[in-house]
Amino acid sequence: MTGTSALDLDQLVDRLSAADTLPQLPDVIDIATGVPPNPPEDVQTKFVGLAYRDAFNEARSFVKVADEWLTKQRGAGLESAGRVLDFGSGWGRISRMLLAHVQPTSLYAADVDSQMTALVNTTLPGINATTVNPLPPTMLGTGAFEAALAFSVFSHLAPQAHEAWAAEFGRVVAPGGMVFITVLDSVFIEQIRQAKVHVAEGIAESFEAGLATLFDDIDATAAEFAAGRPVYAPRDVDGVRTGDYYGWAAMPERYVTKVWGDAGFDIVQWVRSGVLFPQAMVGLVRRPNASSSNNDPQPVPPGRPGMGQLARRLKARISRRA
């Protein structure tokens, strides 16, 4: 150790010793007796295209459907699921709703954005918030989770990222456990087609103009999708979400079935876009004794919206992510 390093550490000791002292230990979050603070409205909208009541109503619906599907599949809902993973947790709106079913110590929130991890750890003390890399592996325990939820996450992942995370879910979700995701389907492609028409007619609003740039040849894109192949438009949002893995992705059912099947899952529910949410919702069950391509153990345990509503959601999200 050099003299400079020793001096720096001595100064650090002095600063840490002189820091303010907490008047009392923080309480683990209990939404039955209190509610956590919300992030600023612009942060809420940046991540989910909605804020406050609208954001939480959507989160409530997603968690409610997941609970119903889990009950149908296993005979018991989220309360019986042991550890639950909120993947791509962002500022924690899904986690907040999950706390109505799951104890904080059983809830894990994972996101690529360390600032969001810090926000969740601050506003939801007691849950297990962690930062993950854009691609696995993670330090989450093998077979640690009986339920995992990812709202509007796989709709933004490049195919290689989608496939890698499906394999990682195959490792961390226990046999018989369920995964709940949303994906963009053919409705999204038709929304882009409509936006291109409006641009050509000179009547496009600003969000439609941005939407129209996602794919140059929409007919070729639609043909790729119809052939069962994913279509992906990269977008560099910030230093964390970059186009090499993040953008806008539409995934046909044939592709999702193959990718998640290889990871050890069977699709047991698929509700198309516009019925439950502006994206399709998919329920998958981890097969007993199934193996995935990434099953090495890790050392640490662990209303009905239509096209108009989809357009408004895309308007809010594209304007902030373009």
C-alpha positions as CSV (number, residue, x, y, z in Angstrom):
1,M,0.0,0.0,0.0
2,T,1.4,3.4,-1.0
3,G,1.5,6.4,1.3
4,T,-1.2,8.1,-0.9
5,S,-3.5,5.1,-0.6
6,A,-3.0,5.0,3.2
7,L,-3.8,8.7,3.4
8,D,-7.0,8.3,1.3
9,L,-8.2,5.4,3.5
10,D,-7.5,7.4,6.6
11,Q,-9.5,10.3,5.2
12,L,-12.3,7.8,4.3
13,V,-12.4,6.5,7.9
14,D,-12.7,10.1,9.2
15,R,-15.5,10.9,6.8
16,L,-17.4,7.7,7.5
17,S,-17.1,8.2,11.2
18,A,-18.4,11.8,11.0
19,A,-21.4,10.8,8.8
20,D,-25.0,11.3,10.1
21,T,-26.3,8.5,12.3
22,L,-29.7,6.9,11.5
23,P,-32.2,7.7,14.3
24,Q,-33.6,4.1,13.9
25,L,-33.2,1.1,11.6
26,P,-35.4,1.2,8.5
27,D,-38.4,-1.0,8.5
28,V,-38.9,-3.7,5.9
29,I,-41.6,-2.6,3.4
30,D,-45.1,-3.6,4.4
31,I,-47.7,-2.3,2.0
32,A,-50.5,-3.4,4.4
33,T,-49.5,-0.6,6.8
34,G,-47.8,1.9,4.5
35,V,-47.0,2.8,0.9
36,P,-43.6,3.4,-0.6
37,P,-42.7,6.7,-2.3
38,N,-43.0,6.9,-6.1
39,P,-40.2,8.0,-8.4
40,P,-40.7,11.2,-10.4
41,E,-43.4,11.1,-13.0
42,D,-41.0,11.4,-15.9
43,V,-39.1,8.3,-14.6
44,Q,-42.3,6.3,-14.4
45,T,-43.3,7.3,-17.9
46,K,-39.9,6.7,-19.4
47,F,-40.0,3.0,-18.4
48,V,-43.6,2.0,-18.9
49,G,-45.3,4.8,-20.9
50,L,-47.7,5.4,-18.0
51,A,-47.6,7.0,-14.5
52,Y,-49.3,6.7,-11.2
53,R,-52.8,5.2,-11.3
54,D,-52.6,4.1,-15.0
55,A,-49.2,2.5,-14.4
56,F,-50.4,0.6,-11.3
57,N,-53.7,-0.4,-12.8
58,E,-51.8,-2.2,-15.6
59,A,-49.4,-3.7,-13.0
60,R,-52.3,-4.9,-11.0
61,S,-53.9,-6.6,-14.0
62,F,-50.7,-8.3,-15.0
63,V,-50.1,-9.7,-11.5
64,K,-53.7,-10.7,-11.2
65,V,-53.6,-12.7,-14.4
66,A,-50.3,-14.3,-13.4
67,D,-51.9,-15.3,-10.1
68,E,-54.9,-16.8,-11.8
69,W,-52.8,-18.7,-14.3
70,L,-50.6,-20.0,-11.6
71,T,-53.6,-21.1,-9.6
72,K,-55.1,-22.9,-12.6
73,Q,-51.8,-24.7,-13.3
74,R,-50.7,-25.6,-9.8
75,G,-53.8,-25.3,-7.6
76,A,-52.3,-22.3,-5.7
77,G,-51.3,-18.8,-6.6
78,L,-48.4,-16.5,-6.0
79,E,-48.7,-16.7,-2.2
80,S,-47.5,-20.3,-2.4
81,A,-44.8,-19.7,-4.9
82,G,-41.8,-19.2,-2.5
83,R,-39.3,-17.0,-4.3
84,V,-40.7,-14.8,-7.0
85,L,-38.6,-12.9,-9.6
86,D,-39.6,-9.5,-11.1
87,F,-37.3,-9.5,-14.2
88,G,-36.7,-6.1,-15.8
89,S,-38.1,-4.5,-12.7
90,G,-37.4,-0.9,-13.6
91,W,-38.7,1.4,-10.9
92,G,-40.6,-1.4,-9.2
93,R,-44.3,-1.0,-10.1
94,I,-44.7,-4.8,-10.7
95,S,-42.8,-5.5,-7.5
96,R,-45.1,-3.2,-5.6
97,M,-48.1,-5.2,-6.7
98,L,-46.4,-8.5,-6.0
99,L,-46.0,-7.4,-2.4
100,A,-49.7,-7.9,-2.0
101,H,-49.0,-11.7,-2.5
102,V,-45.3,-12.2,-1.6
103,Q,-43.2,-11.5,1.5
104,P,-40.4,-8.9,0.8
105,T,-37.7,-11.4,1.6
106,S,-39.2,-13.8,-1.1
107,L,-39.3,-11.2,-3.8
108,Y,-36.3,-10.6,-6.1
109,A,-36.2,-7.6,-8.5
110,A,-33.6,-7.7,-11.3
111,D,-32.7,-5.0,-13.8
112,V,-29.8,-3.9,-16.0
113,D,-30.0,-0.3,-14.7
114,S,-28.1,0.1,-11.4
115,Q,-29.8,3.4,-10.8
116,M,-33.2,1.6,-10.8
117,T,-31.7,-1.1,-8.5
118,A,-30.7,1.7,-6.1
119,L,-34.2,3.2,-6.4
120,V,-35.9,-0.1,-5.7
121,N,-33.7,-0.8,-2.7
122,T,-34.5,2.7,-1.4
123,T,-38.2,2.7,-1.9
124,L,-38.9,-1.0,-1.2
125,P,-36.5,-1.8,1.6
126,G,-36.2,-5.5,2.4
127,I,-36.8,-7.0,-1.1
128,N,-33.8,-8.4,-2.9
129,A,-33.0,-5.9,-5.7
130,T,-30.0,-6.7,-7.9
131,T,-28.4,-5.4,-11.0
132,V,-27.8,-7.9,-13.9
133,N,-25.8,-7.6,-17.1
134,P,-27.6,-7.2,-20.4
135,L,-26.8,-10.9,-21.0
136,P,-26.6,-13.8,-18.6
137,P,-25.3,-15.6,-16.6
138,T,-26.5,-14.2,-13.3
139,M,-25.7,-15.0,-9.7
140,L,-29.3,-16.1,-9.1
141,G,-29.6,-19.6,-7.7
142,T,-30.4,-22.7,-9.9
143,G,-34.0,-23.7,-9.5
144,A,-34.5,-20.8,-7.0
145,F,-37.8,-19.5,-8.3
146,E,-41.3,-20.9,-8.6
147,A,-42.6,-17.9,-10.5
148,A,-41.0,-15.2,-12.7
149,L,-42.7,-12.2,-14.2
150,A,-41.4,-9.9,-17.0
151,F,-43.8,-7.2,-18.3
152,S,-42.7,-5.4,-21.4
153,V,-39.2,-6.8,-21.3
154,F,-39.0,-9.5,-24.0
155,S,-40.8,-7.1,-26.3
156,H,-37.6,-5.0,-26.3
157,L,-34.9,-7.7,-26.5
158,A,-32.9,-8.6,-29.6
159,P,-33.4,-12.3,-30.5
160,Q,-30.0,-13.3,-29.2
161,A,-30.8,-11.6,-25.9
162,H,-34.2,-13.2,-25.8
163,E,-32.8,-16.6,-26.4
164,A,-30.0,-16.2,-23.8
165,W,-32.5,-15.0,-21.1
166,A,-34.9,-17.8,-21.9
167,A,-32.1,-20.3,-21.3
168,E,-31.2,-18.5,-18.0
169,F,-34.8,-18.7,-16.9
170,G,-34.6,-22.4,-17.7
171,R,-31.9,-22.6,-15.1
172,V,-33.3,-20.4,-12.3
173,V,-36.9,-21.5,-12.5
174,A,-37.7,-24.7,-10.6
175,P,-39.5,-27.6,-12.4
176,G,-43.2,-26.9,-12.4
177,G,-42.6,-23.2,-11.9
178,M,-44.2,-20.6,-14.2
179,V,-42.9,-17.7,-16.2
180,F,-45.1,-14.8,-17.3
181,I,-44.0,-12.5,-20.1
182,T,-45.4,-10.1,-22.7
183,V,-44.3,-10.0,-26.4
184,L,-45.2,-7.8,-29.3
185,D,-47.1,-9.6,-32.1
186,S,-48.5,-8.9,-35.6
187,V,-50.6,-5.9,-34.2
188,F,-47.3,-4.1,-33.7
189,I,-46.3,-4.6,-37.3
190,E,-49.6,-3.3,-38.6
191,Q,-49.2,-0.3,-36.3
192,I,-46.0,0.5,-38.1
193,R,-47.6,0.0,-41.5
194,Q,-50.3,2.4,-40.6
195,A,-47.7,4.9,-39.4
196,K,-45.9,4.7,-42.7
197,V,-49.1,5.5,-44.5
198,H,-49.8,8.5,-42.4
199,V,-46.2,9.8,-43.0
200,A,-46.7,9.4,-46.7
201,E,-50.0,11.3,-46.5
202,G,-48.4,14.0,-44.4
203,I,-50.8,13.5,-41.5
204,A,-48.5,11.6,-39.1
205,E,-48.1,12.9,-35.6
206,S,-44.6,13.0,-34.2
207,F,-44.8,9.6,-32.5
208,E,-46.0,8.0,-35.7
209,A,-43.1,9.5,-37.6
210,G,-40.8,7.8,-35.2
211,L,-42.7,4.5,-35.3
212,A,-42.5,4.6,-39.1
213,T,-38.7,4.5,-39.1
214,L,-38.4,1.3,-37.2
215,F,-38.3,-0.9,-40.3
216,D,-37.5,0.3,-43.8
217,D,-39.5,-2.4,-45.7
218,I,-42.6,-3.2,-43.7
219,D,-43.7,-5.8,-46.3
220,A,-40.5,-7.7,-45.9
221,T,-40.7,-7.3,-42.1
222,A,-44.3,-8.7,-42.1
223,A,-43.1,-11.6,-44.3
224,E,-40.3,-12.5,-41.9
225,F,-42.8,-12.5,-39.0
226,A,-45.3,-14.6,-40.9
227,A,-42.5,-17.1,-41.6
228,G,-42.1,-17.5,-37.9
229,R,-38.9,-15.4,-37.5
230,P,-38.5,-12.5,-35.0
231,V,-38.1,-9.0,-36.3
232,Y,-36.0,-6.5,-34.3
233,A,-35.3,-2.8,-34.6
234,P,-32.4,-1.7,-32.4
235,R,-32.5,1.5,-30.3
236,D,-29.8,3.2,-28.3
237,V,-31.7,4.7,-25.3
238,D,-28.9,5.5,-22.9
239,G,-25.7,4.1,-21.7
240,V,-27.4,1.1,-20.2
241,R,-30.0,0.2,-22.8
242,T,-28.1,-0.1,-26.1
243,G,-29.1,-1.3,-29.5
244,D,-26.9,-4.4,-29.5
245,Y,-29.5,-6.0,-27.2
246,Y,-32.3,-3.4,-26.7
247,G,-34.9,-1.9,-29.1
248,W,-38.3,-3.0,-30.4
249,A,-38.9,-6.7,-31.0
250,A,-41.9,-8.6,-32.4
251,M,-41.9,-12.3,-31.7
252,P,-44.1,-14.8,-33.5
253,E,-45.6,-17.7,-31.5
254,R,-43.7,-20.3,-33.5
255,Y,-40.4,-18.6,-32.5
256,V,-41.3,-18.2,-28.8
257,T,-42.5,-21.8,-28.7
258,K,-39.1,-23.0,-30.1
259,V,-36.9,-20.8,-28.0
260,W,-38.6,-21.4,-24.7
261,G,-39.1,-25.1,-25.5
262,D,-35.3,-25.5,-25.9
263,A,-35.0,-23.8,-22.5
264,G,-37.3,-26.4,-20.9
265,F,-40.7,-24.7,-21.0
266,D,-44.1,-25.4,-22.4
267,I,-46.5,-22.6,-23.3
268,V,-49.8,-23.1,-21.5
269,Q,-51.4,-19.7,-22.1
270,W,-51.1,-17.2,-25.0
271,V,-53.5,-14.3,-25.1
272,R,-53.0,-12.1,-28.2
273,S,-52.3,-8.4,-28.2
274,G,-55.2,-6.1,-27.4
275,V,-57.1,-8.5,-25.3
276,L,-55.5,-8.2,-21.9
277,F,-52.8,-5.7,-22.7
278,P,-51.4,-3.8,-25.7
279,Q,-48.9,-6.8,-25.9
280,A,-49.6,-10.5,-26.0
281,M,-49.3,-12.2,-22.6
282,V,-47.7,-15.6,-22.4
283,G,-47.7,-18.2,-19.6
284,L,-45.0,-20.9,-19.6
285,V,-44.4,-23.9,-17.3
286,R,-41.0,-25.3,-16.6
287,R,-41.0,-29.0,-17.5
288,P,-40.0,-31.5,-14.8
289,N,-36.4,-32.7,-15.3
290,A,-36.0,-30.6,-18.4
291,S,-32.5,-29.3,-19.2
292,S,-31.6,-26.0,-20.8
293,S,-28.5,-24.7,-22.5
294,N,-27.4,-22.9,-19.4
295,N,-27.9,-25.1,-16.4
296,D,-24.7,-24.7,-14.5
297,P,-25.2,-24.0,-10.8
298,Q,-24.4,-20.5,-9.5
299,P,-22.8,-19.9,-6.1
300,V,-25.4,-17.6,-4.6
301,P,-28.9,-18.8,-3.6
302,P,-31.0,-16.7,-4.0
303,G,-60.4,-2.9,-19.6
304,R,-59.3,-4.3,-23.0
305,P,-57.0,-2.0,-25.0
306,G,-57.4,-1.7,-28.7
307,M,-55.3,-0.1,-31.5
308,G,-55.9,3.4,-30.2
309,Q,-54.6,2.6,-26.8
310,L,-51.6,0.8,-28.2
311,A,-50.9,3.9,-30.3
312,R,-51.0,6.2,-27.2
313,R,-48.7,3.8,-25.3
314,L,-46.3,3.7,-28.2
315,K,-46.4,7.5,-28.5
316,A,-45.4,7.9,-24.9
317,R,-42.6,5.3,-25.0
318,I,-41.1,6.1,-28.4
319,S,-40.9,9.8,-27.8
320,R,-38.7,9.1,-24.8
321,R,-36.7,6.2,-26.2
322,A,-36.1,7.4,-29.8
